[in-house]
Amino acid sequence: MKWYDEAVFYHIYPLGLCGCAKENTGVAESHFDKITEWVDHAYKIGCTAIYIGPLFESVGHGYETIDYKKVDCRLGTNEDFKEFVKHLHEKGMKVIVDGVFNHVGRKFFAFEDLLKNRENSRYRDWFCNVNFGGNNEYNDGFSYDNWGGFNLLVKLNQKNPEVKEYIADVIRFWVSEFDIDGIRLDAADVLDFDFMKMLRSVANEVKEDFWLMGEVIHGDYSRWVNDDTLHSVTNYELHKGLYSGHNDHNYFEIAHSVKRLLDICGDKRLYTFVDNHDVERIYSKLNVKEHLYEVTILLYTLYGIPSIYYGSEFAIDGKKEKGSDWNLRPCLELSDYNDYYENNEITNLCMQLGALKKEYPELSEGKYKELYLRNRQFAYGRIKDNDAIIAALNNDDEAAAFDVPLPVAATDVKMLIKPLSDDARYTDIKAEVEGNMLHVELPANMGTVVKLL
């Protein structure tokens, strides 16, 4: 197994977590002590890898890069980040950063040269479709391709050999200077495929098991996830199913997505999440808040690489307002949640599931097998050789009892999730082997995970 195939990620948007100024004025701040507190917390709840980003010097939200080789001054220094990575490696954790290679900010050195020297700039071909007969809202006297209709995000020409070599050099620098373990590629769904092949070649060169994971929304994920381009992509298809499948009381949607993606991607594990810095918090999306318990079980036990977005282990809200994402990227203080480890249902569940991922190889290596499927009940196994773990879920507002075919021979079960309290929500859970079936009884809006013995 590669480290990433059995990882549990903790995702940090550092500019938000640390309450940094939304515009970079050049005023230096230092926040890596706070970020380190949070990664120690992530370690405590069983996470084994950190995705932190955007991280490098930018104009505002982090994706308008100014300098790929300088940590954003609103967060700290290169030396701070270097020590941060060292701290994580000492704990046995891995670190990946955002690679924003599709576009740059307008203060990026090559674009500033284009603004100054126009047709005579040696960097004019670093950018896409520069047209000196056009103009834009900045009154540059020329136009250019951008990302998403935003001219503050200037599209790089990924077919230009100089651009390719420049980005390759950036990756080599990140590994030699900071010792990172992988990259999450921003806007991978619009990256040039030959460019991504170059990135894979550099990844193979810089470090053993260096991981490339791409942000891809829609499409046939196998176009990106293969032996020539990326190791993984964001599983937005399953992300949608995880909340809408519960809101609609329709486990068929989730089960269909799982099977479809396994057919498409085979044994390539996708990056599984319930929310992130671009989408509303899962707790805000769920009509029945108790469904977060089942969603969390699915996140950890389905085939994939699970990721927790900072704060969602505490079941916090977060909705977009007037088109702004900043509510999704809040400044949080860990001290506000100290009692959640023992008293919050979701925090405690994440801790337990994180520990199970480390203890039971079935949850990382095991084959997925659908065992029972109704609109409101769902059970599946993760099977490795003659060992199996079963997750069983009930999204109904009433208790449910159902029989699940055993995927391997068994005479007994071990309940893997311990109750948080003596509340009937937990104590009424039952699972026992009856012949060649597993008889399951679940209260309303509840799930469980069992090991067959």
Secondary structure, DSSP 4 states (H G I P E B T S, - for coil): --GGGG--EEEE-HHHHTT--SS--S-----HHHHHHHHHHHHHTT--EEEE---EEESSSS-SEEEEEEE-TTT--HHHHHHHHHHHHHTT-EEEEEE--SEE-TTSHHHHHHHHHGGG-TTGGGBS--BTT---TT--SSB--EETTEEEEEEB-TT-HHHHHHHHHHHHHIIIII---EEEETTGGGS-HHHHHHHHHHHHHHSTT-EEEE---SS-GGGTBSSSSBSEEB-HHHHHHHHHHHHTT-HHHHHHHHHHHHHHHTTPPPEEES--TTS--HHHH-SSTTHHHHHHHHHHHSSSEEEEETTGGGT-----BTTB-GGGS----GGGGTTHHHH-HHHHHHHHHHHHHHH-THHHHPEEEEEEE-SSEEEEEEEETTEEEEEEEE-SSS-EEEEEE-SS--S-EEE-S--SSS-HHHHT-EEEEETTEEEEEE-TTEEEEEEE-
